[in-house]
Amino acid sequence: MAEDSMDFSRSMGIATSGLRAQAARMRVISENIANAESTAQTPGGDPYRRKVPTFTSALDRALDARVVTLGRVKPDNSNFRVKYEPGNPAADAAGNVKYPNVNPLVEMTDMRDAQRSYEANLNIISATRRMIQRTLDILKA
């Protein structure tokens, strides 16, 4: 029985790490979306740069299992979008304004993927809880 409870605990711990990692990923994606149309504070300056979340695998000694965590959040070094807007306060001397390298369609696709992964981990936790409850019900009988 102790081995079974450890398996339940391990399943819950691994799924919980997935929930945390996907929630952190969604925060980064939300920041990207929120800044998609922002401009620099100074004329000719650089605007917000898209951030890309990464994941790492770590050993959880208490669970004796590998779990996922949010790794470094890296900048996306692709080019900024440039628009000719001479009247914009963020325009450079040539009248060009740099906009973030954020594509809202890509961000929404990433958000949907993160949501699905979050829901999958939540379903694992729910299924594990149901199995624990059924085990307890059997033991009571």
Residue pairs with C-beta under 8 A, 6 or more apart in sequence:
4 135
8 128
8 131
8 132
9 63
10 63
10 64
10 65
11 124
11 128
12 125
12 128
12 129
13 60
13 62
13 63
13 65
13 67
14 63
14 65
14 66
14 67
14 68
14 124
15 121
15 122
15 124
15 125
15 128
16 121
16 125
17 60
17 67
17 68
17 69
18 67
18 68
18 117
18 118
18 120
18 121
18 124
19 118
19 121
19 122
19 125
20 69
20 70
21 55
21 68
21 69
21 70
22 114
22 115
22 117
22 118
22 121
23 118
24 53
24 70
25 53
25 55
25 70
25 110
25 114
26 111
26 114
26 115
26 118
28 51
28 52
28 53
28 73
29 53
29 107
29 110
29 111
29 114
30 111
31 51
32 50
32 51
32 100
32 102
32 107
33 102
33 104
33 107
33 108
33 111
35 47
35 48
35 100
35 102
36 100
36 102
36 103
36 104
36 107
37 99
37 100
38 47
38 48
38 99
38 100
39 47
39 88
39 89
39 90
39 97
39 98
39 99
40 46
40 47
40 90
40 98
41 90
42 90
43 89
43 90
43 91
43 92
43 93
44 90
44 91
44 92
44 93
44 98
45 90
45 98
46 80
46 98
47 80
47 90
47 98
47 99
47 100
48 100
48 102
49 75
49 76
49 77
49 80
49 100
49 101
50 75
50 76
50 78
50 100
50 101
50 102
51 73
51 74
51 75
51 76
52 73
52 74
52 75
52 76
53 70
53 71
53 73
54 70
54 71
54 72
54 73
54 74
55 68
55 69
55 70
55 71
56 68
56 69
56 70
56 71
57 66
57 67
57 68
57 69
58 66
58 67
58 68
58 69
59 65
59 66
59 67
60 66
60 67
76 101
78 101
79 101
80 98
80 99
80 100
80 101
81 98
81 99
81 100
81 101
82 96
82 97
82 98
82 99
83 96
83 97
83 99
84 95
84 96
84 97
85 91
85 95
85 96
85 97
86 95
88 97
90 97
90 98
91 97
92 98
